[in-house]
Amino acid sequence: MSESCPAHLVALAQRLADAGAAVIRRYFRTPVAVDDKEDRSPVTVADREAERMIRTIIEAQRPDDGIFGEEFGTRNLDAEYVWVIDPIDGTKSFIVGRPIFGSLIALLRNGTPVLGIIDQPIVGDRWIGVAGRPTTHNGQPAKVRPCPGGLAAAMVGTTGPDLFPGDTLAAFRRAAGAAKVTVYGGDCYTYGLLASGYYDLVVEAGLKLYDFAALVPVVTGAGGVMTDWDGRPLDRTSDGRVIAAGDPRTHREALAALAG
């Protein structure tokens, strides 16, 4: 394994994903109560229990590491290693019984993502990305596909147009309008499918660190490119506008379209 993410930390991340998945499977397609958070996004007992289980394991095994979780906040963010947790990315899909959500577990080293897991506990898909190593999907190599026609030939994914804040929606529509096909829905699952060569481009905005940190090692380890809308690497300081592409030309052309 890469020195930036030793093998024992990769093994721990998989244990965390297993623990969260076991919780989520118990609640999927059951009548769970849905609460609204301050930002009006939904949350369920499955979100909270999965993150609580993951945090308990981290605190027992790596008490000096930091944690950045969606449901229960942050601790020790100045640590060399910080775990970033989104127990259910795509809670709306979880609530309505669609198995296209995912659990995200990332590890930052000095603020930069060095490990990411996208886990779909119902379908059984798991992508693992580690800095300096090829991404795997269920233990087999995952690889993005070429897109020789660039943006004009691209299959584009995004969660939904209502999730683009302010003038970012107009920018997205420029890029999507120049592409071949746009598919809505999927949250983090779309990035796993891009890493496996099914999508060519994903464009989103308004994401938090726990939404994108795990995606970066998965996409880049599969041969893709993932940056912010200005083409800069994604890290803890990024503003939540993200673009992932399987092909460098598609990435360049999409950045130009987003810029206007």
VOKOLKOL-247940 format. One record per residue (C-alpha): x, y, z. Coordinates in steps of 0.02 Angstrom, whole numbers, plus 32768, in hexadecimal, padded with zeros to 4 digits. Layout:
BEGIN
NODE     X     Y     Z
NODE     X     Y     Z
...
END
This chain:
BEGIN
NODE     X     Y     Z
NODE  8000  8000  8000
NODE  8031  80B4  7FEA
NODE  8094  80FD  807B
NODE  800F  8184  8087
NODE  7F90  80FF  80B9
NODE  7FD7  8062  8108
NODE  7F84  7FB9  80F0
NODE  7F41  7FB0  81A2
NODE  7EE0  8052  8187
NODE  7E94  800E  80E6
NODE  7E5F  7F73  8147
NODE  7E14  7FDF  81D0
NODE  7DB3  8045  814E
NODE  7D67  7FA5  810A
NODE  7D36  7F70  81B8
NODE  7CE1  8019  81CF
NODE  7C82  8003  812C
NODE  7C4B  7F55  8162
NODE  7C0C  7F96  8208
NODE  7BA9  8023  81B9
NODE  7B61  7FB1  8134
NODE  7B1F  7F37  81B5
NODE  7ABD  7FC4  8208
NODE  7A7A  8008  8164
NODE  7A3D  7F60  8125
NODE  79D3  7F49  81C2
NODE  7973  7FE8  819E
NODE  7966  7FE7  80E0
NODE  78B2  7FDF  80A3
NODE  786D  7FE5  8153
NODE  77FA  806E  8197
NODE  787F  80E0  81E3
NODE  7855  818E  8223
NODE  789E  821D  81BF
NODE  78DA  82BD  8215
NODE  790D  8362  81C5
NODE  79B6  83AC  81EF
NODE  79D6  8467  81FA
NODE  79FE  846E  8140
NODE  7958  8414  811F
NODE  79B0  8377  80E1
NODE  7967  82D3  8122
NODE  79B7  825F  81A1
NODE  7983  81B7  81E8
NODE  79B0  8143  8276
NODE  7A17  80E0  81F7
NODE  7A86  8176  81D2
NODE  7AA3  8198  8289
NODE  7ABE  80E5  82C3
NODE  7B35  80BD  8233
NODE  7BA1  8154  8257
NODE  7B9D  8132  8312
NODE  7BDA  8081  82F4
NODE  7C66  80BB  8281
NODE  7C9E  8142  82FA
NODE  7CA0  80C6  838B
NODE  7D1A  8056  832D
NODE  7D8B  80E7  82FB
NODE  7D90  812A  83AC
NODE  7DBF  807F  83EF
NODE  7E42  8055  836A
NODE  7E88  8102  833F
NODE  7E64  8177  83D2
NODE  7EDE  81FD  8396
NODE  7E94  820B  82E8
NODE  7E19  8293  82B8
NODE  7D65  8275  8282
NODE  7CF8  82DD  820E
NODE  7C4A  8292  8209
NODE  7BA9  82CF  81BB
NODE  7B38  82A4  824C
NODE  7BA1  82BB  82E9
NODE  7C1E  8342  82BD
NODE  7CD9  834F  82CB
NODE  7D67  8330  8341
NODE  7E24  8344  833C
NODE  7E2A  8388  828A
NODE  7EE1  83BA  82A0
NODE  7F15  8303  82A9
NODE  7F83  82BB  821F
NODE  7EFA  823E  81F3
NODE  7E43  8271  81F0
NODE  7DB5  81F9  81C9
NODE  7D25  8243  8165
NODE  7C7D  81EB  8170
NODE  7BDA  81FA  8111
NODE  7B77  8164  814E
NODE  7AF0  8173  80C7
NODE  7B17  81E2  8033
NODE  7A6E  81EA  7FDE
NODE  79F8  81E0  8072
NODE  7964  820F  8003
NODE  7982  8174  7F99
NODE  7995  810B  8036
NODE  78EE  814B  8079
NODE  788E  811F  7FDA
NODE  78DF  8074  7FCA
NODE  7952  8096  7F36
NODE  79F9  803A  7F48
NODE  7A60  80C3  7EF5
NODE  7AA0  8117  7F93
NODE  7B48  80EE  7FE1
NODE  7BB3  80F9  807C
NODE  7C51  8162  8070
NODE  7CEC  8149  80DB
NODE  7D86  81B1  80B7
NODE  7E2D  81CB  810A
NODE  7E88  8270  80FD
NODE  7F41  827F  811D
NODE  7F72  8333  8142
NODE  7ED1  836D  80F1
NODE  7EDE  8309  804F
NODE  7E74  826E  8028
NODE  7EE2  81D3  8022
NODE  7E5D  814C  8033
NODE  7DA8  8141  8000
NODE  7D1F  80BD  8005
NODE  7C78  80C6  7FAB
NODE  7C0B  803B  7FEF
NODE  7B5D  800C  7FB3
NODE  7B25  7F92  8039
NODE  7A86  7F56  7FE3
NODE  7AC8  7F30  7F35
NODE  7B71  7EFB  7F79
NODE  7BDF  7F73  7F18
NODE  7C7D  7FB3  7F6C
NODE  7D01  8021  7F1D
NODE  7DA5  803C  7F7A
NODE  7E20  80C2  7F47
NODE  7ECB  80D7  7F98
NODE  7F4B  815A  7F69
NODE  7FCF  810F  7EF8
NODE  7F6C  806F  7ED9
NODE  7EEC  8038  7E56
NODE  7E37  8046  7E8A
NODE  7DD8  7FA4  7EA3
NODE  7D21  7F79  7E91
NODE  7CF3  7EDF  7EF7
NODE  7DA9  7EAB  7EF5
NODE  7DC4  7EBE  7E3A
NODE  7E1B  7F50  7DE1
NODE  7DA7  7FE0  7DB3
NODE  7DD0  804C  7D1C
NODE  7D82  80E6  7CD0
NODE  7D5B  80E3  7C17
NODE  7DA0  8154  7B8F
NODE  7D2C  81D3  7B3F
NODE  7D7D  81FB  7A97
NODE  7CF2  8273  7A68
NODE  7D0D  82DF  7B01
NODE  7C7E  833A  7B57
NODE  7C0D  832C  7ABE
NODE  7C0F  826F  7ACE
NODE  7C07  8267  7B8C
NODE  7B8A  8214  7BFF
NODE  7B78  8291  7C8E
NODE  7B36  826D  7D3C
NODE  7AFE  82DC  7DCB
NODE  7A8C  82C2  7E5F
NODE  7A0C  8347  7E31
NODE  79FD  83F7  7DEB
NODE  79AF  843B  7E8B
NODE  7A53  8419  7EE8
NODE  7AB6  849E  7E8A
NODE  7ABD  853C  7EF4
NODE  7AB3  85EB  7EA9
NODE  7AFA  8602  7DFB
NODE  7B4D  8556  7DF9
NODE  7AAF  850E  7DA9
NODE  7AC5  8579  7D0E
NODE  7B7A  8541  7D01
NODE  7B48  848B  7D13
NODE  7AC5  849E  7C8B
NODE  7B49  84E1  7C14
NODE  7BB4  8447  7C2F
NODE  7B23  83CC  7C2C
NODE  7ADA  841F  7B94
NODE  7B7B  8400  7B35
NODE  7B7D  8347  7B65
NODE  7B26  82B4  7B14
NODE  7ABA  8278  7BA5
NODE  7A98  82B1  7C57
NODE  7A5C  8237  7CDC
NODE  7A19  8272  7D84
NODE  7A21  8218  7E2C
NODE  7AA0  81A7  7E7D
NODE  7B02  8215  7EF5
NODE  7BAB  81C2  7F19
NODE  7B79  8124  7EB9
NODE  7B8F  8184  7E16
NODE  7C47  81A0  7E3C
NODE  7C61  80E7  7E58
NODE  7C0F  80C4  7DB0
NODE  7C81  8146  7D5F
NODE  7D17  80ED  7DAB
NODE  7CD8  804B  7D5D
NODE  7CC3  8098  7CB1
NODE  7C07  80B7  7CA4
NODE  7C00  8174  7CB2
NODE  7C78  81F0  7C61
NODE  7C5B  8288  7CCF
NODE  7C0D  82BA  7D75
NODE  7BF1  8371  7DA2
NODE  7BAF  83AD  7E49
NODE  7BB2  8444  7EBC
NODE  7B89  846B  7F70
NODE  7BDD  83CF  7FB2
NODE  7C29  83C1  805F
NODE  7CCE  836C  8088
NODE  7C73  82CC  80BC
NODE  7C1C  82CA  8012
NODE  7CBA  82C9  7FA7
NODE  7D54  8297  800B
NODE  7D3D  81DB  7FEF
NODE  7D1A  81F3  7F36
NODE  7DC2  823E  7F09
NODE  7E31  81A3  7F25
NODE  7DAF  8134  7ED2
NODE  7DA4  819D  7E33
NODE  7E5D  81C4  7E23
NODE  7E93  8112  7E4B
NODE  7E26  80D6  7DBB
NODE  7E81  814B  7D43
NODE  7E08  81DB  7D4C
NODE  7E19  8293  7D77
NODE  7DBF  82E8  7E08
NODE  7DD3  83A0  7E33
NODE  7D71  843B  7E61
NODE  7D25  84A6  7DD9
NODE  7DC7  8508  7DCA
NODE  7E2B  846A  7DA9
NODE  7E7B  8469  7E56
NODE  7E94  83CD  7EC2
NODE  7E0B  83AB  7F40
NODE  7E36  83B3  7FF9
NODE  7DF0  83EF  809E
NODE  7DEE  84A5  8061
NODE  7D8B  8486  7FC0
NODE  7CE7  84E3  7FA4
NODE  7C7B  844D  7F74
NODE  7C75  8467  7EB7
NODE  7CB8  83C3  7E72
NODE  7CD3  8375  7DC8
NODE  7D08  82C3  7DA5
NODE  7D33  8280  7CF9
NODE  7D75  81DF  7CB3
NODE  7DCF  8235  7C25
NODE  7E43  82CE  7C2E
NODE  7DFA  831C  7B91
NODE  7D4A  8310  7BD5
NODE  7D86  835D  7C78
NODE  7DD8  83F0  7C1D
NODE  7D41  8411  7BAF
NODE  7CC9  8406  7C42
NODE  7D32  8481  7CA7
NODE  7D2B  84FB  7C15
NODE  7C6E  84E7  7C06
NODE  7C57  8504  7CC0
NODE  7CC0  85A3  7CB6
NODE  7C4F  85E6  7C2C
END
